Amino acid sequence: MKKVLYIILPLLFLVELFCLKGIPVVKETFPIEKIEAVLFTLTQNVDGSQDFAITLIEGILKNALIIFVITALIVAAILLTAKQLRNRGILKTKKYPTYLQVSTSITVLTFVFLIYNIFDQLPVINYYLAWEDVNAVPEHSEFYQREYVNPDSVEIKFTKKQNLILIFLESMEYNYQDSAHGGNLPVNLIPEITEYIQNEQSFIPGGSPAYGMGWTMADAVAKTCGIPLTFPPSISNSFTPIKEFLPGVTCLTDILTKEGYNLIVTKGANLKFSGMDDFLKTHSNPQAYGLLNYVKDPRVKENTISEWGVRDSLHYELAKEHISNLTKQDKPWGLWMFTVDTHTPYGFLDPTCSKPDSIPESKQFPYVVSCASRQVDNFIKWAKTQEWFKNTTIAVMGDHASMAEPEIVGITKKNATHYWLDFFINSAKDEPQQNRIFTSLDFFPTILESIGAEIPNGALGLGRSLYSTNPTLLEKIGQDSLDNALKKRSSEYNYFLYGTH
């Protein structure tokens, strides 16, 4: 038994150290407070995040091993010194701790410290309560019955059919501007984007977070389907990823495909991550390109790929080629693009951009954000030189507010409100109602109206067009009431999930 303990105790201690070192990394890297995002992602396809996860694990394990070795050396030194002192008669006591006693004490104390940190640093109780909530029996929702507008039940008329370039900038916020432009920084990190916000259409102060939103897949659903993405109960029981992704709801790609648009969706990351590929297949199956497609391109080399996918500088060039192919066909078209460089925790600085050598990776995020602003500006400048530009709406927006710690960007103001930014170029609507309070839900009808659609009362899904005077749900009932309504399990949302009542 002693021989077994000689092996088990050090291994347990190493595991405990790994978990202890992992807690701050998990908090820094993932939206741990956004419970619905974590639960959904863990139970769906996580292909495409393996390289990033391996990098994190290697870093945590390296730190844990260093502490393990230092602790082992200290324990060994103490025991050997005690033995030498006893042999020389300097240490008079006949009993001193054995290796097993010391190892057991350290392992137990570390375990207690680990449990304390887990409950102190992580919202464990909230996760348990959320897990219980998703298994509640769904009931009919007066909220959905009253507020949800089924796109199939209203007449959507296109007075014109402008092309659409829809760009989701990873984690891009209004806060990245200086205070003179509504941000929370002393220096504007995104001056190019600021120019577009000031000179083009932009809905200020930007999009607010709401329940079932706040990460890329959820905001893709909210902005193009007008509903939140909440955790399916059957998946919580089986851990089986869904294959038909929200078959009971009509989304932007469905509407545009029906109207004769040719569509391409391009994402630098793996399309399988969080079920993006299944979402697109379920909703009219537009042409879709992701990391697994792009790695076959000889231009995609080691220095053009980050842990999350193809770096944005090359991705914009690939997007240009997609647009070139779309314009060869005599149909309206749309390109939907996702960037990745500004992904948490520190972003990925493109080789085309630079930072001082003295700035470590953990401090590079401001440089990554500035690089992203220049890159989208360069893409738009290219678009303006193309023949198709005058008949094309370019809609640019943060996919969600940043998950990074505000200090990483340089935001020191406590409790700063985080809004994802937006701007529209060549919108079919002349003047927006600019100062609005809204969520991602409201961009479903807004995007459609920006390319020439006419929607009764500007209402679609749970969204209300920001070009209309119809109040958004956030304006109508407030943040707390909206979040509570979106959280509740309902038979109406079950229909979105499964396509059956």
Solvent accessible surface area in square Angstrom, and as a share of the most:
residue,aa,sasa,rsa
1,M,169,0.76
2,K,137,0.58
3,K,169,0.72
4,V,73,0.42
5,L,52,0.26
6,Y,104,0.40
7,I,114,0.58
8,I,72,0.36
9,L,15,0.08
10,P,32,0.20
11,L,104,0.52
12,L,84,0.42
13,F,19,0.08
14,L,33,0.17
15,V,85,0.49
16,E,13,0.06
17,L,13,0.06
18,F,59,0.24
19,C,50,0.30
20,L,29,0.15
21,K,66,0.28
22,G,7,0.07
23,I,13,0.07
24,P,76,0.48
25,V,38,0.22
26,V,46,0.27
27,K,71,0.30
28,E,53,0.24
29,T,5,0.03
30,F,79,0.33
31,P,29,0.18
32,I,23,0.12
33,E,122,0.55
34,K,51,0.22
35,I,28,0.14
36,E,15,0.07
37,A,3,0.02
38,V,22,0.13
39,L,13,0.06
40,F,1,0.01
41,T,27,0.16
42,L,121,0.60
43,T,5,0.03
44,Q,8,0.04
45,N,40,0.21
46,V,63,0.36
47,D,45,0.23
48,G,10,0.10
49,S,17,0.11
50,Q,85,0.38
51,D,88,0.46
52,F,11,0.05
53,A,39,0.31
54,I,92,0.47
55,T,63,0.37
56,L,30,0.15
57,I,87,0.44
58,E,105,0.47
59,G,34,0.33
60,I,13,0.06
61,L,71,0.35
62,K,134,0.57
63,N,65,0.34
64,A,0,0.00
65,L,73,0.36
66,I,83,0.42
67,I,61,0.31
68,F,46,0.19
69,V,76,0.44
70,I,91,0.46
71,T,30,0.17
72,A,47,0.37
73,L,115,0.57
74,I,93,0.47
75,V,20,0.11
76,A,44,0.34
77,A,54,0.42
78,I,106,0.54
79,L,30,0.15
80,L,111,0.55
81,T,71,0.41
82,A,16,0.13
83,K,103,0.44
84,Q,88,0.39
85,L,60,0.30
86,R,99,0.36
87,N,100,0.51
88,R,178,0.65
89,G,34,0.33
90,I,112,0.57
91,L,56,0.28
92,K,167,0.71
93,T,63,0.36
94,K,170,0.72
95,K,176,0.74
96,Y,65,0.25
97,P,76,0.48
98,T,72,0.42
99,Y,72,0.27
100,L,27,0.13
101,Q,108,0.48
102,V,31,0.18
103,S,14,0.09
104,T,60,0.35
105,S,59,0.38
106,I,45,0.23
107,T,11,0.06
108,V,82,0.47
109,L,125,0.62
110,T,18,0.10
111,F,107,0.45
112,V,91,0.52
113,F,114,0.47
114,L,13,0.07
115,I,67,0.34
116,Y,137,0.52
117,N,25,0.13
118,I,46,0.23
119,F,113,0.47
120,D,80,0.41
121,Q,64,0.29
122,L,39,0.19
123,P,19,0.12
124,V,50,0.29
125,I,103,0.52
126,N,73,0.37
127,Y,43,0.17
128,Y,131,0.50
129,L,94,0.47
130,A,23,0.17
131,W,77,0.27
132,E,88,0.39
133,D,90,0.47
134,V,15,0.08
135,N,63,0.32
136,A,50,0.38
137,V,127,0.73
138,P,40,0.25
139,E,126,0.56
140,H,137,0.61
141,S,16,0.10
142,E,133,0.60
143,F,17,0.07
144,Y,6,0.02
145,Q,111,0.49
146,R,141,0.52
147,E,6,0.03
148,Y,38,0.14
149,V,35,0.20
150,N,64,0.33
151,P,7,0.04
152,D,107,0.55
153,S,82,0.53
154,V,41,0.24
155,E,115,0.51
156,I,28,0.14
157,K,114,0.48
158,F,33,0.14
159,T,100,0.58
160,K,99,0.42
161,K,76,0.32
162,Q,13,0.06
163,N,10,0.05
164,L,5,0.02
165,I,0,0.00
166,L,2,0.01
167,I,0,0.00
168,F,1,0.01
169,L,3,0.01
170,E,10,0.05
171,S,1,0.01
172,M,1,0.00
173,E,1,0.00
174,Y,12,0.04
175,N,4,0.02
176,Y,1,0.00
177,Q,2,0.01
178,D,25,0.13
179,S,88,0.57
180,A,88,0.68
181,H,72,0.32
182,G,60,0.58
183,G,8,0.08
184,N,39,0.20
185,L,8,0.04
186,P,121,0.76
187,V,104,0.60
188,N,25,0.13
189,L,24,0.12
190,I,0,0.00
191,P,66,0.41
192,E,40,0.18
193,I,0,0.00
194,T,5,0.03
195,E,96,0.43
196,Y,18,0.07
197,I,17,0.08
198,Q,108,0.48
199,N,106,0.54
200,E,53,0.24
201,Q,25,0.11
202,S,1,0.01
203,F,0,0.00
204,I,63,0.32
205,P,51,0.32
206,G,1,0.01
207,G,0,0.00
208,S,12,0.08
209,P,62,0.39
210,A,5,0.04
211,Y,47,0.18
212,G,0,0.00
213,M,2,0.01
214,G,10,0.09
215,W,15,0.05
216,T,27,0.16
217,M,5,0.02
218,A,0,0.00
219,D,2,0.01
220,A,0,0.00
221,V,0,0.00
222,A,0,0.00
223,K,0,0.00
224,T,1,0.00
225,C,0,0.00
226,G,0,0.00
227,I,0,0.00
228,P,0,0.00
229,L,1,0.01
230,T,14,0.08
231,F,5,0.02
232,P,0,0.00
233,P,20,0.13
234,S,55,0.36
235,I,4,0.02
236,S,3,0.02
237,N,107,0.55
238,S,66,0.42
239,F,117,0.49
240,T,80,0.46
241,P,51,0.32
242,I,28,0.14
243,K,146,0.62
244,E,114,0.51
245,F,0,0.00
246,L,1,0.01
247,P,42,0.26
248,G,17,0.16
249,V,9,0.05
250,T,24,0.14
251,C,1,0.00
252,L,5,0.03
253,T,7,0.04
254,D,29,0.15
255,I,14,0.07
256,L,3,0.01
257,T,58,0.34
258,K,179,0.76
259,E,48,0.22
260,G,31,0.29
261,Y,8,0.03
262,N,27,0.14
263,L,18,0.09
264,I,5,0.03
265,V,1,0.01
266,T,0,0.00
267,K,15,0.07
268,G,0,0.00
269,A,5,0.04
270,N,11,0.06
271,L,19,0.09
272,K,74,0.31
273,F,37,0.15
274,S,4,0.03
275,G,4,0.03
276,M,0,0.00
277,D,20,0.11
278,D,19,0.10
279,F,1,0.00
280,L,2,0.01
281,K,124,0.53
282,T,38,0.22
283,H,4,0.02
284,S,45,0.29
285,N,98,0.50
286,P,13,0.08
287,Q,86,0.38
288,A,33,0.25
289,Y,61,0.23
290,G,1,0.01
291,L,26,0.13
292,L,93,0.46
293,N,64,0.33
294,Y,10,0.04
295,V,70,0.40
296,K,165,0.70
297,D,30,0.15
298,P,111,0.70
299,R,100,0.37
300,V,16,0.09
301,K,131,0.56
302,E,164,0.74
303,N,95,0.49
304,T,29,0.17
305,I,50,0.26
306,S,11,0.07
307,E,53,0.24
308,W,14,0.05
309,G,0,0.00
310,V,0,0.00
311,R,40,0.15
312,D,3,0.01
313,S,33,0.21
314,L,23,0.11
315,H,0,0.00
316,Y,11,0.04
317,E,80,0.36
318,L,7,0.04
319,A,0,0.00
320,K,41,0.17
321,E,74,0.33
322,H,16,0.07
323,I,0,0.00
324,S,52,0.34
325,N,77,0.40
326,L,2,0.01
327,T,51,0.29
328,K,155,0.66
329,Q,84,0.37
330,D,150,0.78
331,K,110,0.47
332,P,33,0.21
333,W,7,0.02
334,G,3,0.03
335,L,1,0.01
336,W,12,0.04
337,M,0,0.00
338,F,4,0.02
339,T,8,0.05
340,V,7,0.04
341,D,3,0.02
342,T,3,0.02
343,H,36,0.16
344,T,3,0.02
345,P,11,0.07
346,Y,49,0.19
347,G,2,0.02
348,F,17,0.07
349,L,32,0.16
350,D,2,0.01
351,P,83,0.52
352,T,104,0.60
353,C,19,0.11
354,S,90,0.58
355,K,56,0.24
356,P,67,0.42
357,D,150,0.78
358,S,98,0.63
359,I,42,0.21
360,P,70,0.44
361,E,103,0.46
362,S,46,0.30
363,K,124,0.53
364,Q,12,0.05
365,F,0,0.00
366,P,28,0.18
367,Y,70,0.27
368,V,2,0.01
369,V,0,0.00
370,S,21,0.13
371,C,4,0.02
372,A,8,0.06
373,S,0,0.00
374,R,98,0.36
375,Q,17,0.08
376,V,0,0.00
377,D,12,0.06
378,N,92,0.47
379,F,1,0.01
380,I,0,0.00
381,K,116,0.49
382,W,60,0.21
383,A,0,0.00
384,K,90,0.38
385,T,104,0.61
386,Q,53,0.24
387,E,166,0.74
388,W,36,0.13
389,F,34,0.14
390,K,173,0.73
391,N,73,0.37
392,T,0,0.00
393,T,0,0.00
394,I,0,0.00
395,A,0,0.00
396,V,0,0.00
397,M,0,0.00
398,G,0,0.00
399,D,2,0.01
400,H,2,0.01
401,A,18,0.14
402,S,22,0.14
403,M,45,0.20
404,A,9,0.07
405,E,74,0.33
406,P,38,0.24
407,E,119,0.54
408,I,25,0.13
409,V,8,0.04
410,G,33,0.32
411,I,2,0.01
412,T,116,0.68
413,K,128,0.54
414,K,178,0.75
415,N,152,0.78
416,A,12,0.09
417,T,75,0.43
418,H,49,0.22
419,Y,54,0.21
420,W,5,0.02
421,L,0,0.00
422,D,0,0.00
423,F,0,0.00
424,F,1,0.01
425,I,4,0.02
426,N,49,0.25
427,S,21,0.13
428,A,28,0.22
429,K,52,0.22
430,D,123,0.64
431,E,134,0.60
432,P,12,0.08
433,Q,80,0.36
434,Q,77,0.34
435,N,122,0.63
436,R,21,0.08
437,I,95,0.48
438,F,0,0.00
439,T,2,0.01
440,S,1,0.01
441,L,2,0.01
442,D,3,0.02
443,F,0,0.00
444,F,1,0.00
445,P,0,0.00
446,T,0,0.00
447,I,0,0.00
448,L,0,0.00
449,E,8,0.04
450,S,0,0.00
451,I,0,0.00
452,G,4,0.03
453,A,0,0.00
454,E,73,0.33
455,I,11,0.06
456,P,63,0.39
457,N,122,0.62
458,G,2,0.02
459,A,9,0.07
460,L,0,0.00
461,G,0,0.00
462,L,0,0.00
463,G,0,0.00
464,R,15,0.06
465,S,0,0.00
466,L,0,0.00
467,Y,21,0.08
468,S,21,0.14
469,T,118,0.68
470,N,43,0.22
471,P,63,0.40
472,T,0,0.00
473,L,4,0.02
474,L,12,0.06
475,E,61,0.27
476,K,110,0.47
477,I,54,0.27
478,G,29,0.28
479,Q,68,0.30
480,D,109,0.57
481,S,55,0.36
482,L,1,0.00
483,D,28,0.15
484,N,79,0.41
485,A,16,0.13
486,L,4,0.02
487,K,107,0.45
488,K,141,0.60
489,R,33,0.12
490,S,1,0.00
491,S,27,0.17
492,E,29,0.13
493,Y,6,0.02
494,N,30,0.15
495,Y,73,0.28
496,F,10,0.04
497,L,8,0.04
498,Y,80,0.30
499,G,25,0.24
500,T,91,0.53
501,H,181,0.81
